[in-house]
Amino acid sequence: MAKTQTFSDKLKKKKGDGLISIKVIKGYRSEIGSTRFLEKFVKIESADQIEKLDISK
């Protein structure tokens, strides 16, 4: 029997919680002097909160 539900149908069922998902990338120097990056997905309520974000190692 074939599936009748597609991926887009699943997305339509999912209710939004009003939050925006963003990916924050922070660059820093390691102990040996090379550049390292820390990546993290964060959910925020509005774009105004982007500058207030603080992610740490």
C-alpha positions, 0 to 999 in steps of 0.5 A: 500500500502506498503512502498518501502523506508527503513531506509537505503534508507533515510540515503543514500539520506542524504548528509554529511556536512563534519562534525564529530559528537561527544559526549563530557562528562565533569565531575565536582563537584557540590556544595554538593560535588557529581560528576555531568556530563555534556553531549553535542553533538558537530560537528567538522571538524576534530579530531584535534579540539577535544582538543580545545573544551570547554563546560561549564555548 
